[in-house]
Amino acid sequence: MNFGENLKKFREANQLTQAQISKLLGMTRQAYAKYEQGKREPNFSTLKQIVNILNCSYDDLLK
């Protein structure tokens, strides 16, 4: 699995929609969707927020 697939898996496991998580991250749903599609990668600050929201580790997302 790649980062985008892992991100989607953990988001769905936390029963969050793209709209909900993007609101928590302070970005548009379209911008967040690019992370899951593999078209864009978050900066470290955003990655830290994602890990906290999804209650997972960096390793879980990045492996």
N, C-alpha and C positions, 0 to 999 in steps of 0.2 A: 504494500500500500504506500501511496505517496502522501505528502502533507495534506493536500486537498481532500483526499478520501478519508484520512484520519480525522480531519476537522469535521467533516460532515457526519461521520460515525459518532463522534463524541457529542456533537450538537444534537443529533437525533436521540441519543441515549439520555440526554438531559431534557428531552421533550421541548426543545426550543425551535422556533422557526427562524429562518434567515432574517426576517424583519425584526424579531425580538432581540436576537443577539446583536444585530447591527445597531439597534437603538441603544443597547447597553454599551456598545463600543463607540458611540457617537459618530457613526458614519452611515452612508446610505446602504440600502439593501444590495444595490447593484455593486457597490464597491466591495462589500463583504463577499458577495457571490463569486467575485473574481478570485478570492482566496481558495474557495472550494473547487473552482474550475481549473486551478493551477495557472491562471493567467497573471497572478500577482502574489507577492509574499509580504506578510506584515513586517513592520519594523519591530525592534525588540520591545519597545514600550507597548505596542498593540499585542504582540505575542504574549507578554506578561499578563495583560488584561484577559486575553482569551483563556489562558491556563487557569486563571482564578475563577472566571465565569463557569468554565466547563469542569472544574475540579479534577484536572488531570495533570500529568507531569509534562515537562518539555519533551522528554524522551518518548512518551506515548504519542505525541503529535508529530515529532520529527523523524521517527523511525520508519 
